[in-house]
Amino acid sequence: MAAQIDKVVSELRDLVLSGELQPGDRVIELQFAARLGVSRTPLRIAMAELEKEGLLERLPSRGFRVRSFTVDEIADAVDVRGVLEGMAARLLAERGASQETLDGLRDAVEAGKKLLAAAERDPNVTVDARAWGRINRRFHEILYESAGNRALVAALEHNNKTPLAGPAALTLPSTPSVLETPFVLRAQADHEDLLRAITRREAVRAESLMREHAYRSRENKRILLASMRMGRTAAHPPDKD
């Protein structure tokens, strides 16, 4: 069931990010269950997940519709996330991370290394988007939840309701291309550098690395969204009068 839900989340996300589903469009259970070849239960779970990512919003009359958002709104929210997560990294390094926290971060880094080993050897290898999304989300959650600042966590949770702003909101398409591979490899390298800085209690460096990490995420999202929408336009050219 989990794999099926992941697949439905990715396919629905692709429809929204590519522009095939437009802001305000309703996602009707019966129609999309048939379209995606699944029962209504995994579809409902997938729609609730995309509500958390900010791509869908729940309707008072039941059901969901696509939220309106712009690339600039995403960029602004990712910038804010970078400041907040930078603060989290600094606090964690200053106070000293527990062994449990370091082990959790290290496990996420090692899982990333294993996932990306083939892509490290050959840049033409594509990345498993869903697997990377889980690893990325876990790394970031461990980091800010371990910072010991509840107000910071609350601010991040509020900010990350903006579509695609949070680390859980993945812009990699469900069928990735080699365009994404260098982005993910660099993100993995950032995680390794952050872990090293936090372990060594290099607070200023940890904050700087996290803010730079968010900046790259912002720019990568711009590129990937433009690529997905150009791909849809090429596949479905507008009618000419």
C-alpha positions as CSV (number, residue, x, y, z in Angstrom):
1,M,0.0,0.0,0.0
2,A,2.8,2.4,0.9
3,A,4.5,2.0,-2.5
4,Q,1.1,2.6,-4.2
5,I,0.4,5.7,-2.2
6,D,3.9,7.1,-3.1
7,K,3.2,6.4,-6.7
8,V,-0.1,8.3,-6.6
9,V,1.4,11.2,-4.7
10,S,4.1,11.5,-7.4
11,E,1.7,11.3,-10.3
12,L,-0.7,13.8,-8.8
13,R,2.2,16.1,-8.0
14,D,3.4,15.9,-11.6
15,L,0.0,16.9,-12.9
16,V,0.0,20.0,-10.7
17,L,3.6,21.1,-11.2
18,S,3.5,20.6,-15.0
19,G,0.4,22.7,-15.2
20,E,-1.9,20.0,-16.5
21,L,-4.0,20.6,-13.4
22,Q,-4.6,24.3,-13.0
23,P,-5.2,26.4,-9.8
24,G,-8.8,25.9,-8.8
25,D,-9.3,22.6,-10.6
26,R,-11.1,20.0,-8.5
27,V,-9.6,16.6,-7.9
28,I,-12.6,14.4,-8.1
29,E,-12.1,11.1,-6.4
30,L,-14.0,8.9,-8.8
31,Q,-12.5,10.5,-11.9
32,F,-8.9,10.4,-10.6
33,A,-9.1,6.9,-9.1
34,A,-10.0,5.7,-12.6
35,R,-7.4,7.9,-14.3
36,L,-4.6,6.6,-12.0
37,G,-5.8,3.1,-11.8
38,V,-6.1,2.9,-8.0
39,S,-8.9,2.6,-5.5
40,R,-10.2,5.6,-3.7
41,T,-8.4,4.9,-0.4
42,P,-4.8,5.4,-1.6
43,L,-6.0,8.4,-3.6
44,R,-7.5,10.0,-0.5
45,I,-4.3,9.5,1.5
46,A,-2.3,10.9,-1.4
47,M,-4.5,14.0,-1.6
48,A,-4.1,14.5,2.1
49,E,-0.3,14.3,1.7
50,L,-0.4,16.9,-1.1
51,E,-2.5,19.1,1.1
52,K,0.4,19.0,3.6
53,E,2.8,20.1,0.8
54,G,0.5,23.0,0.0
55,L,-0.4,21.9,-3.5
56,L,-4.0,21.0,-2.7
57,E,-6.5,22.5,-0.4
58,R,-9.5,20.8,1.2
59,L,-13.0,22.0,0.2
60,P,-15.7,22.7,2.8
61,S,-18.0,20.5,0.7
62,R,-15.5,17.6,0.8
63,G,-12.8,16.9,-1.8
64,F,-9.8,18.9,-2.8
65,R,-8.8,21.5,-5.4
66,V,-5.4,22.8,-6.7
67,R,-4.1,25.7,-4.8
68,S,-2.9,28.9,-6.6
69,F,0.8,29.7,-6.2
70,T,3.6,31.4,-8.1
71,V,7.2,30.6,-8.5
72,D,8.1,33.8,-6.6
73,E,5.9,32.8,-3.7
74,I,7.8,29.5,-3.5
75,A,11.2,31.3,-3.7
76,D,10.3,33.7,-0.9
77,A,9.2,30.9,1.4
78,V,12.3,28.8,0.7
79,D,14.4,31.8,1.5
80,V,12.6,32.1,4.9
81,R,13.1,28.3,5.4
82,G,16.8,28.8,4.8
83,V,17.0,31.4,7.6
84,L,15.0,29.3,10.0
85,E,16.8,26.1,9.3
86,G,20.1,28.0,9.4
87,M,19.2,29.1,12.9
88,A,18.3,25.5,13.8
89,A,21.7,24.2,12.6
90,R,23.5,26.9,14.5
91,L,21.6,26.2,17.7
92,L,22.2,22.5,17.4
93,A,26.0,23.0,16.8
94,E,26.3,25.5,19.6
95,R,24.5,23.3,22.2
96,G,26.1,20.1,21.0
97,A,23.9,17.4,19.3
98,S,23.0,14.3,21.3
99,Q,24.4,10.9,20.1
100,E,20.9,10.0,19.1
101,T,20.6,13.1,16.8
102,L,24.0,12.5,15.3
103,D,23.2,8.9,14.6
104,G,19.9,9.9,13.0
105,L,21.6,12.5,10.8
106,R,24.4,10.0,9.9
107,D,21.9,7.3,9.0
108,A,20.2,9.7,6.6
109,V,23.5,10.7,5.1
110,E,24.5,7.0,4.6
111,A,21.2,6.2,3.1
112,G,21.7,9.1,0.6
113,K,25.2,7.8,-0.3
114,K,23.9,4.3,-0.9
115,L,21.0,5.6,-3.1
116,L,23.3,7.9,-5.1
117,A,26.3,5.6,-5.5
118,A,25.4,4.7,-9.1
119,A,24.8,8.4,-10.0
120,E,28.2,9.3,-8.5
121,R,29.9,6.9,-10.9
122,D,27.7,7.9,-14.0
123,P,25.9,11.3,-14.2
124,N,23.6,9.8,-16.8
125,V,22.0,7.6,-14.1
126,T,18.6,8.9,-12.9
127,V,17.7,9.2,-9.3
128,D,14.8,7.5,-7.5
129,A,12.8,10.6,-6.7
130,R,10.5,9.1,-4.0
131,A,13.4,7.4,-2.2
132,W,15.4,10.7,-2.2
133,G,12.4,12.6,-0.9
134,R,12.1,10.4,2.1
135,I,15.8,10.7,2.9
136,N,15.8,14.5,2.5
137,R,12.7,14.9,4.6
138,R,14.2,12.8,7.4
139,F,17.5,14.7,7.5
140,H,15.8,18.1,7.7
141,E,13.2,17.0,10.3
142,I,15.9,15.5,12.6
143,L,17.9,18.7,12.3
144,Y,15.2,21.3,13.2
145,E,13.4,19.1,15.7
146,S,16.6,18.6,17.6
147,A,17.4,22.3,17.8
148,G,15.5,22.7,21.1
149,N,13.4,25.7,20.0
150,R,9.6,25.1,19.8
151,A,8.9,28.6,18.4
152,L,11.4,27.9,15.6
153,V,9.6,24.6,14.7
154,A,6.2,26.3,14.8
155,A,7.5,29.0,12.5
156,L,8.9,26.5,10.1
157,E,5.7,24.5,10.0
158,H,3.7,27.6,9.2
159,N,6.2,28.7,6.5
160,N,6.3,25.3,4.9
161,K,2.5,25.4,4.2
162,T,3.5,27.5,1.2
163,P,3.4,25.1,-1.8
164,L,6.8,23.4,-2.4
165,A,8.5,25.4,0.4
166,G,9.2,22.5,2.8
167,P,11.9,19.8,2.5
168,A,9.0,17.2,2.2
169,A,7.7,19.0,-0.9
170,L,9.6,17.4,-3.7
171,T,9.9,18.9,-7.2
172,L,11.6,15.9,-8.8
173,P,9.2,14.4,-11.3
174,S,8.1,10.8,-10.8
175,T,9.9,9.9,-14.0
176,P,13.1,11.8,-13.5
177,S,15.6,12.8,-16.2
178,V,19.4,13.4,-15.9
179,L,18.6,17.1,-15.3
180,E,17.9,16.4,-11.7
181,T,20.9,14.2,-11.0
182,P,23.5,17.0,-10.3
183,F,21.0,18.8,-8.1
184,V,20.5,15.8,-5.8
185,L,24.2,15.0,-5.7
186,R,24.9,18.5,-4.6
187,A,22.2,18.3,-1.9
188,Q,23.7,15.1,-0.6
189,A,27.1,16.8,-0.4
190,D,25.5,19.6,1.5
191,H,24.0,17.1,4.0
192,E,27.5,15.6,4.5
193,D,29.1,19.0,5.1
194,L,26.3,20.0,7.5
195,L,26.7,16.8,9.5
196,R,30.5,17.4,9.7
197,A,30.0,21.0,10.9
198,I,27.4,20.0,13.5
199,T,29.6,17.2,14.8
200,R,32.5,19.5,15.2
201,R,30.3,22.2,16.8
202,E,31.1,24.7,14.1
203,A,28.0,26.8,14.6
204,V,28.7,29.7,12.2
205,R,29.7,27.3,9.4
206,A,26.6,25.1,10.0
207,E,24.3,28.1,9.7
208,S,26.0,29.4,6.6
209,L,25.9,25.9,4.9
210,M,22.2,25.5,5.6
211,R,21.4,28.9,4.2
212,E,23.4,28.2,1.1
213,H,21.7,24.8,0.8
214,A,18.3,26.5,0.8
215,Y,19.4,29.0,-1.8
216,R,20.4,26.2,-4.1
217,S,17.0,24.5,-3.4
218,R,15.2,27.7,-4.4
219,E,17.1,28.0,-7.7
220,N,16.7,24.3,-8.5
221,K,13.0,24.5,-8.0
222,R,12.8,27.3,-10.5
223,I,14.7,25.3,-13.1
224,L,12.7,22.1,-12.5
225,L,9.3,23.7,-12.6
226,A,10.2,25.5,-15.8
227,S,11.4,22.3,-17.3
228,M,8.3,20.4,-16.4
229,R,6.0,23.1,-17.8
230,M,8.0,23.3,-21.0
231,G,7.8,19.6,-21.4
232,R,4.0,19.7,-21.0
233,T,3.8,22.6,-23.6
234,A,5.9,20.6,-26.0
235,A,3.6,17.5,-25.5
236,H,0.4,19.5,-25.7
237,P,1.0,22.6,-27.9
238,P,-1.7,25.3,-27.7
239,D,-4.3,25.4,-30.5
240,K,-3.7,28.1,-33.1
241,D,-6.5,30.1,-34.6
